[in-house]
Amino acid sequence: MSQLLTRNLQQTVSAGNLRLTALPQCPDISLYLISEDYPRGRLPDEEMLAIMERPAYWAFCWASGQVLAAHLLAHPEVCRNRTVLDLGAGSGVVAIAAAMTGASRVIACDLDHHALDASRINAEANGVSVELLDDLEALDETVDLLIAADVLYDRENLEWLDRLQEFSNEALIADSRIRDPEVFSGYEKLAEVTSSTIPDLDELKEFGEVSIYRRTFTNPAL
């Protein structure tokens, strides 16, 4: 299974390899992540273009994903017996935590088919299964809970905060990029946790400060 992910990775990072890695803040979950020896120096121009056009973000466990997964594992009642959709699933880490804590159904949603491959294979590596969806607009039901981690790195995605009620009865968001509290108007801040991306990208310290927000929608649109 990991051979498929390695082929996907090497379409972008030709010298990259994957290793099944246990996560420091939720060691019950292991993911196929890019190994620590991935190339960090100047890359060939064609590889830089490939990274820009299709970054293999699914090959990392970002700080917010690790924090939200750990939160779900520590509070299994959040997902138990519920239909859960993980928006921008990436590696699948949060979807996996939802499945491990008793969700009746878990949908991993991502526009990148390589990320969906990663979500499926990582779920299988952890003894759970997830459904795959490549377009949130194609969802034909209202889910009980929508979860998302590190999807607001692109400011164009901010509009989704006001649209989540079209798809879910409740939203749980983990983010380390937005510092303006007005952006999360209507959301309850549950926690702030220090974390890091795995493997470490030497990011600015501020990107390791992850906040978790929750909002319940009383009048879902669907």
C-alpha positions in Angstrom: 0.0 0.0 0.0 2.7 2.5 0.9 4.3 2.0 -2.5 1.4 3.9 -4.0 2.0 6.8 -1.6 5.7 6.7 -2.4 4.9 7.0 -6.1 2.6 9.8 -5.4 5.2 11.6 -3.3 7.9 11.2 -5.9 5.8 12.9 -8.5 6.6 16.0 -6.5 9.7 15.2 -4.4 11.7 12.8 -6.5 14.1 11.8 -3.7 11.4 11.7 -1.0 10.6 8.5 0.9 7.9 7.6 3.4 8.1 6.1 6.9 5.3 4.8 9.1 5.6 7.2 12.0 3.9 7.3 15.4 2.7 10.8 16.4 4.2 12.2 19.6 0.9 13.7 20.9 -1.2 10.8 19.9 1.1 7.7 19.7 -1.9 5.4 19.1 -1.9 6.8 15.5 0.8 6.1 13.0 1.0 7.7 9.6 3.0 7.3 6.4 4.9 10.5 6.5 7.9 11.9 4.5 11.1 10.7 6.2 13.3 13.1 8.1 16.0 12.9 5.4 13.9 14.6 2.7 15.9 17.1 0.6 15.9 20.6 2.1 18.4 22.3 -0.1 18.0 24.0 -3.5 15.9 21.7 -5.7 15.9 21.5 -9.5 13.6 24.1 -11.1 11.2 21.5 -12.5 10.8 20.0 -9.0 10.2 23.4 -7.4 7.4 23.9 -10.0 5.9 20.5 -9.2 5.9 21.4 -5.5 4.3 24.7 -6.1 1.6 23.2 -8.4 0.9 20.1 -6.3 2.4 20.3 -2.8 2.5 16.9 -1.0 1.0 18.4 2.2 -0.5 15.0 2.9 3.0 13.6 3.6 3.3 15.7 6.8 1.2 15.7 9.9 0.6 19.4 10.5 0.5 20.8 14.0 -3.3 21.5 14.0 -4.0 18.0 12.7 -2.1 16.4 15.5 -3.7 18.6 18.1 -7.2 18.0 16.9 -6.6 14.2 16.6 -5.3 14.2 20.2 -8.4 16.2 21.3 -10.7 13.6 19.8 -8.8 10.7 21.3 -9.0 12.4 24.7 -12.7 13.1 24.3 -14.2 10.1 22.5 -17.7 11.2 23.2 -17.3 14.0 20.6 -17.5 11.5 17.6 -19.1 8.4 19.2 -22.1 7.2 17.1 -22.0 10.2 14.8 -21.4 10.8 11.1 -18.2 12.9 10.9 -16.7 14.6 7.9 -13.1 15.7 7.9 -12.7 18.7 5.5 -9.2 19.0 4.0 -8.3 15.6 5.3 -4.6 15.6 4.1 -2.9 12.6 5.8 -6.3 11.6 7.3 -5.1 11.9 10.9 -8.2 13.6 12.2 -10.5 11.3 10.3 -8.6 8.3 11.7 -9.0 9.7 15.3 -12.8 10.1 14.7 -13.1 6.5 13.5 -11.0 5.2 16.4 -13.3 6.9 18.9 -16.4 5.3 17.7 -17.9 7.4 14.9 -20.6 5.5 13.1 -19.3 6.8 9.7 -16.3 8.9 8.7 -15.9 10.8 5.5 -12.4 12.1 4.5 -12.9 15.0 2.1 -10.1 16.5 0.1 -9.7 18.0 -3.4 -6.3 16.3 -3.8 -6.7 12.6 -4.8 -3.2 11.9 -3.5 -4.5 13.1 -0.1 -7.4 10.7 -0.4 -5.0 7.9 -1.2 -3.1 8.8 2.0 -6.3 9.0 4.1 -7.4 5.6 3.0 -4.0 3.9 3.4 -3.3 5.5 6.7 -6.7 4.5 8.0 -6.1 0.9 7.0 -2.7 1.0 8.7 -4.5 2.0 11.9 -7.2 -0.7 11.6 -10.1 1.7 10.7 -11.8 2.6 7.5 -13.0 5.9 6.0 -15.1 6.9 3.1 -13.6 9.3 0.5 -15.1 12.4 -1.0 -13.3 14.8 -3.4 -15.8 17.7 -3.3 -17.7 19.0 -0.3 -20.3 20.5 -2.7 -21.2 16.9 -3.7 -22.2 16.0 -0.2 -25.9 15.0 -0.3 -26.7 15.0 3.4 -26.1 17.0 6.6 -23.4 15.3 8.7 -23.5 15.4 12.5 -20.0 16.9 12.9 -17.6 18.5 10.5 -14.0 18.6 11.6 -11.1 20.5 10.0 -7.5 21.2 10.8 -5.2 23.7 9.1 -7.5 24.6 6.3 -7.3 28.4 6.8 -3.7 28.8 5.6 -5.2 30.2 2.4 -7.3 33.3 3.2 -9.6 32.3 0.3 -10.8 29.5 2.5 -12.1 31.8 5.3 -15.5 31.9 3.6 -16.0 28.3 4.5 -16.4 29.3 8.2 -19.8 30.9 7.3 -20.8 28.0 5.0 -20.2 25.0 7.2 -23.8 25.1 8.4 -24.8 24.1 4.9 -23.2 20.8 5.5 -23.1 20.0 9.2 -24.9 20.4 12.5 -21.7 21.2 14.3 -18.1 22.2 13.4 -14.8 21.6 15.2 -11.9 23.6 13.8 -8.2 23.5 14.7 -6.1 26.4 13.4 -2.6 27.9 14.0 -2.6 30.6 11.3 -5.5 33.0 12.2 -4.9 35.4 15.1 -7.9 37.7 14.6 -10.6 36.6 17.0 -13.3 38.3 14.9 -12.7 35.6 12.2 -14.1 33.0 14.6 -17.1 35.1 15.6 -19.8 32.7 16.7 -17.3 30.0 17.6 -16.4 28.9 21.1 -12.6 28.6 21.8 -12.1 25.2 23.5 -8.4 25.0 23.9 -4.9 26.3 22.9 -2.2 23.7 22.6 1.5 23.9 21.6 2.5 21.4 18.9 4.7 21.0 15.8 4.5 19.6 12.3 5.8 16.0 11.9 8.5 15.8 10.5 9.6 19.2 11.8 9.6 21.9 9.2 11.4 24.5 11.4 8.3 26.7 11.1 7.9 29.9 13.0 7.1 29.2 16.7 3.7 30.9 16.3 2.5 28.2 13.9 2.9 25.7 16.7 0.3 27.5 18.8 -3.0 25.7 17.8 -6.4 26.8 18.9 -9.5 24.6 18.8 -12.9 26.2 18.1 -16.4 24.7 18.1 -19.7 26.0 16.8 -23.2 24.4 16.9 -25.6 25.3 14.1 -29.2 25.4 15.3 -30.6 25.8 11.8 -28.6 23.8 9.3 -29.3 24.7 5.7 -29.9 21.2 4.5 
